[in-house]
Amino acid sequence: MHFKWNYEPPTQQERLSAEELGEKLSLSPVLALLLIRRGITTESAAKRFFRPQLADLINPFLMKDMDVAVDRLNDAIGRKERILVYGDYDVDGCTAVALVYKFLRQFYSNIDYYIPDRYDEGYGVSRKGLEYARDTGVRLIIILDCGIKAIDEIAYARDLGIDFIICDHHVPDETMPEAVAILNPKRPDDAYPFKHLCDCGVGFKFMQAFAKNNGIPFSRLIPLLDFCAVSIAADIVPVTDENRILAYHGLKQLNQNPSTGLKAIVDICGLNGRELS
């Protein structure tokens, strides 16, 4: 199949804007025009595009229910409740589980993880997973990359005495599950300014908020950013705004000091020693 690519010539205003931006940043006219067409029209925006800074990450507490989610997690840790980190079986779900589990495991030992079998249990909250939680004494499930439509399953979990914190990025239905907290920037009632996080990104924001609330240095999260980079690529979310920051610094981590599992995949693929981009 052949495609014909149509190029729309720049308008006079675009040319003028590109010329002005190019002069400020010492860029070629072509590169400056590409920035203008991406909506990057100011010197500061261009600098953020080329050199994304972790300091520009959005305050995680702007996400609806974030304060409730952090409070419930703190309560679980204070009461020494068993916590289960549950996630979807795709790349976004697995990296989200790895990020949240690895971060929390540094500070709390009564924690487990669960990823359902794709063929045996299917997508979402499975009855088998809930039975595993019940049988192992779980009182709080942090669910990642699924759960936003699991109304019946989460109601059943409540009957078992198990609370849910949902971290999802899929568009919710009008009626959402009765979870303790629902972290999802695509909620219609959520004013969080960036709507296109992958779910590993949502999990990262949760851990960022938890760290901030508990006086844990942000630097403790940086070694886990490689999970975000892989998730952003695999889930094909827009590499803009927060995703661009997480991907940029995640790739640096992946190249310099990757997590054990990702390092193994890099080695198996024969990419060891090559710069990943």
C-alpha positions as CSV (number, residue, x, y, z in Angstrom):
1,M,0.0,0.0,0.0
2,H,1.3,3.4,-1.0
3,F,0.6,6.7,0.8
4,K,0.8,10.2,-0.6
5,W,2.0,12.7,2.0
6,N,0.5,16.1,1.5
7,Y,2.6,19.0,2.9
8,E,0.8,22.2,3.6
9,P,3.1,25.2,3.0
10,P,3.6,27.4,6.0
11,T,1.6,30.6,6.3
12,Q,3.2,34.0,6.4
13,Q,2.6,34.2,10.2
14,E,4.2,30.8,10.7
15,R,7.2,31.9,8.8
16,L,7.6,35.0,10.8
17,S,7.1,33.2,14.1
18,A,9.6,30.5,13.1
19,E,12.2,33.2,12.1
20,E,11.8,35.0,15.4
21,L,12.0,31.8,17.4
22,G,15.0,30.6,15.4
23,E,16.9,33.8,16.0
24,K,16.3,33.6,19.8
25,L,17.5,30.0,20.0
26,S,20.0,29.9,17.1
27,L,18.0,27.3,15.3
28,S,17.7,26.6,11.6
29,P,14.5,27.9,9.9
30,V,13.4,24.3,9.2
31,L,13.7,23.2,12.9
32,A,12.1,26.4,14.1
33,L,9.2,25.9,11.8
34,L,8.7,22.3,13.0
35,L,8.5,23.7,16.6
36,I,6.0,26.3,15.6
37,R,3.8,23.6,14.0
38,R,4.0,21.5,17.1
39,G,2.5,24.5,19.0
40,I,5.9,25.4,20.6
41,T,5.9,29.1,20.0
42,T,8.0,30.6,22.9
43,E,11.6,30.4,23.9
44,S,10.8,28.9,27.3
45,A,8.5,26.2,25.7
46,A,11.3,25.3,23.3
47,K,13.8,24.9,26.1
48,R,11.3,22.7,28.0
49,F,10.9,20.6,24.8
50,F,14.6,20.1,24.2
51,R,15.6,19.8,27.9
52,P,12.7,18.5,29.9
53,Q,13.2,19.1,33.6
54,L,11.9,16.9,36.5
55,A,11.2,20.2,38.3
56,D,8.4,20.9,35.8
57,L,6.4,17.8,36.7
58,I,2.9,18.7,37.8
59,N,2.0,18.7,41.5
60,P,0.5,15.2,41.9
61,F,-2.1,16.4,44.4
62,L,-3.8,18.3,41.6
63,M,-5.2,14.9,40.6
64,K,-8.6,14.2,42.0
65,D,-8.7,11.7,45.0
66,M,-4.9,11.8,45.3
67,D,-5.1,13.1,48.9
68,V,-7.6,10.3,49.8
69,A,-5.4,7.7,48.1
70,V,-2.3,8.8,50.0
71,D,-4.2,8.9,53.3
72,R,-5.6,5.3,52.8
73,L,-2.1,4.0,51.9
74,N,-0.6,5.7,55.0
75,D,-3.4,4.1,57.1
76,A,-2.7,0.7,55.7
77,I,1.0,1.0,56.5
78,G,0.3,2.4,59.9
79,R,-2.0,-0.5,60.7
80,K,0.4,-3.0,59.1
81,E,-2.3,-4.2,56.7
82,R,-1.4,-6.5,53.9
83,I,-1.3,-4.6,50.6
84,L,-1.6,-6.1,47.1
85,V,-0.3,-4.3,44.0
86,Y,-2.5,-5.6,41.2
87,G,-2.0,-4.8,37.5
88,D,-2.9,-5.6,33.9
89,Y,-0.8,-8.1,32.0
90,D,0.3,-5.8,29.2
91,V,3.5,-3.7,29.3
92,D,1.9,-0.6,30.8
93,G,0.3,-2.7,33.6
94,C,3.4,-4.7,34.3
95,T,5.7,-1.7,34.4
96,A,3.2,0.1,36.6
97,V,3.1,-2.8,39.1
98,A,6.9,-3.0,39.1
99,L,7.3,0.7,39.8
100,V,4.7,0.9,42.6
101,Y,5.8,-2.4,44.2
102,K,9.5,-1.7,44.0
103,F,9.1,1.8,45.5
104,L,6.8,0.8,48.4
105,R,8.8,-2.3,49.1
106,Q,11.7,-0.1,50.2
107,F,9.6,1.2,53.1
108,Y,7.1,-1.5,53.8
109,S,7.4,-5.3,53.8
110,N,3.8,-6.5,54.1
111,I,3.2,-6.1,50.4
112,D,2.7,-8.4,47.5
113,Y,1.9,-8.2,43.8
114,Y,-0.4,-10.0,41.4
115,I,-0.7,-10.0,37.6
116,P,-3.6,-12.1,36.2
117,D,-3.0,-14.7,33.6
118,R,-4.1,-13.3,30.2
119,Y,-5.7,-16.5,29.0
120,D,-7.0,-18.0,32.3
121,E,-8.3,-14.9,33.9
122,G,-8.6,-12.3,31.2
123,Y,-8.5,-8.5,31.5
124,G,-9.3,-6.6,34.6
125,V,-10.2,-7.7,38.1
126,S,-10.6,-11.5,38.2
127,R,-12.4,-13.6,40.7
128,K,-9.3,-15.7,41.0
129,G,-7.2,-12.6,41.9
130,L,-9.7,-11.5,44.5
131,E,-9.7,-15.0,46.0
132,Y,-5.9,-14.8,46.2
133,A,-6.2,-11.5,48.0
134,R,-8.7,-12.9,50.4
135,D,-6.7,-16.0,51.2
136,T,-3.5,-14.1,51.8
137,G,-5.2,-11.6,54.1
138,V,-5.0,-8.5,51.9
139,R,-6.9,-5.4,53.1
140,L,-5.9,-2.9,50.4
141,I,-5.5,-3.5,46.7
142,I,-3.8,-0.8,44.5
143,I,-4.9,-1.7,41.0
144,L,-3.1,-0.4,38.0
145,D,-4.1,-0.1,34.3
146,C,-7.5,-1.6,34.9
147,G,-10.4,-1.4,37.4
148,I,-12.2,1.7,36.2
149,K,-15.1,-0.4,35.0
150,A,-15.0,-3.2,37.6
151,I,-18.1,-2.2,39.5
152,D,-19.3,-5.7,40.4
153,E,-15.8,-7.1,41.2
154,I,-14.9,-4.2,43.5
155,A,-18.3,-4.4,45.2
156,Y,-17.6,-8.1,45.9
157,A,-14.1,-7.1,47.3
158,R,-15.8,-4.7,49.7
159,D,-17.9,-7.5,51.0
160,L,-14.7,-9.3,51.7
161,G,-13.3,-6.4,53.6
162,I,-10.9,-5.3,50.9
163,D,-10.5,-1.7,49.9
164,F,-9.4,-0.6,46.4
165,I,-7.3,2.4,45.2
166,I,-7.8,2.5,41.4
167,C,-5.0,3.9,39.2
168,D,-6.3,3.9,35.7
169,H,-6.0,6.0,32.5
170,H,-8.9,4.6,30.4
171,V,-12.0,6.6,29.8
172,P,-14.5,5.8,32.6
173,D,-18.2,5.1,32.2
174,E,-20.7,7.5,33.7
175,T,-20.9,5.2,36.8
176,M,-17.6,4.3,38.4
177,P,-16.8,1.6,41.0
178,E,-17.1,2.4,44.7
179,A,-13.4,2.4,45.4
180,V,-11.8,4.4,48.2
181,A,-10.0,6.5,45.6
182,I,-10.0,6.6,41.8
183,L,-6.9,8.2,40.3
184,N,-7.6,8.8,36.6
185,P,-6.9,12.1,34.8
186,K,-9.6,11.2,32.3
187,R,-12.3,11.4,34.9
188,P,-14.7,14.1,33.7
189,D,-14.6,15.7,37.2
190,D,-10.8,15.8,37.3
191,A,-9.1,19.1,36.6
192,Y,-5.6,17.6,36.3
193,P,-4.0,19.6,33.5
194,F,-2.4,16.7,31.6
195,K,-4.9,14.0,30.5
196,H,-2.6,11.6,28.5
197,L,-0.6,9.8,31.1
198,C,0.1,6.1,30.6
199,D,-0.9,4.1,33.6
200,C,2.7,3.6,34.7
201,G,2.7,7.4,34.8
202,V,-0.4,7.5,37.0
203,G,1.3,5.0,39.3
204,F,4.3,7.2,39.3
205,K,2.2,10.3,40.3
206,F,0.7,8.3,43.2
207,M,4.2,7.4,44.4
208,Q,5.3,11.0,43.9
209,A,2.5,12.1,46.1
210,F,3.2,9.4,48.7
211,A,6.8,10.4,48.8
212,K,6.0,14.1,49.1
213,N,3.5,13.5,51.9
214,N,6.0,11.4,53.9
215,G,9.1,13.4,53.4
216,I,10.8,10.9,51.1
217,P,13.3,12.5,48.8
218,F,12.2,12.6,45.1
219,S,15.6,11.2,44.2
220,R,14.3,7.8,45.5
221,L,11.9,7.7,42.6
222,I,14.4,8.5,39.8
223,P,15.8,4.9,39.5
224,L,12.3,3.7,38.6
225,L,11.8,6.1,35.7
226,D,13.0,3.6,33.2
227,F,9.7,1.8,33.7
228,C,7.8,4.9,32.7
229,A,9.9,5.3,29.5
230,V,9.1,1.7,28.4
231,S,5.5,2.1,29.3
232,I,5.1,5.4,27.4
233,A,6.6,3.8,24.3
234,A,4.6,0.6,24.5
235,D,1.2,2.2,25.2
236,I,1.7,4.7,22.4
237,V,0.6,7.8,24.4
238,P,1.6,11.3,23.2
239,V,5.2,12.1,24.0
240,T,4.3,15.6,25.2
241,D,4.2,17.5,28.5
242,E,4.6,15.2,31.5
243,N,5.1,12.1,29.3
244,R,8.0,13.8,27.5
245,I,9.6,14.6,30.9
246,L,9.1,11.1,32.2
247,A,10.3,9.5,28.9
248,Y,13.4,11.8,28.6
249,H,14.6,11.0,32.1
250,G,13.4,7.4,31.9
251,L,15.6,6.8,28.9
252,K,18.6,8.3,30.7
253,Q,18.0,5.8,33.5
254,L,17.5,3.0,31.0
255,N,20.8,3.7,29.4
256,Q,22.8,4.4,32.6
257,N,21.4,2.2,35.3
258,P,18.4,0.1,34.2
259,S,16.2,-1.9,36.5
260,T,17.2,-5.6,36.7
261,G,14.3,-6.9,34.6
262,L,14.7,-4.3,31.9
263,K,18.5,-4.9,31.9
264,A,17.8,-8.6,31.2
265,I,15.5,-7.8,28.3
266,V,18.1,-5.4,26.8
267,D,20.7,-8.1,27.1
268,I,18.5,-10.8,25.6
269,C,17.7,-8.5,22.6
270,G,21.4,-8.0,22.0
271,L,21.2,-4.3,22.7
272,N,23.7,-4.1,25.6
273,G,26.2,-1.3,25.0
274,R,24.0,0.5,22.5
275,E,22.2,3.8,23.3
276,L,18.5,3.3,23.6
277,S,16.3,6.1,22.3
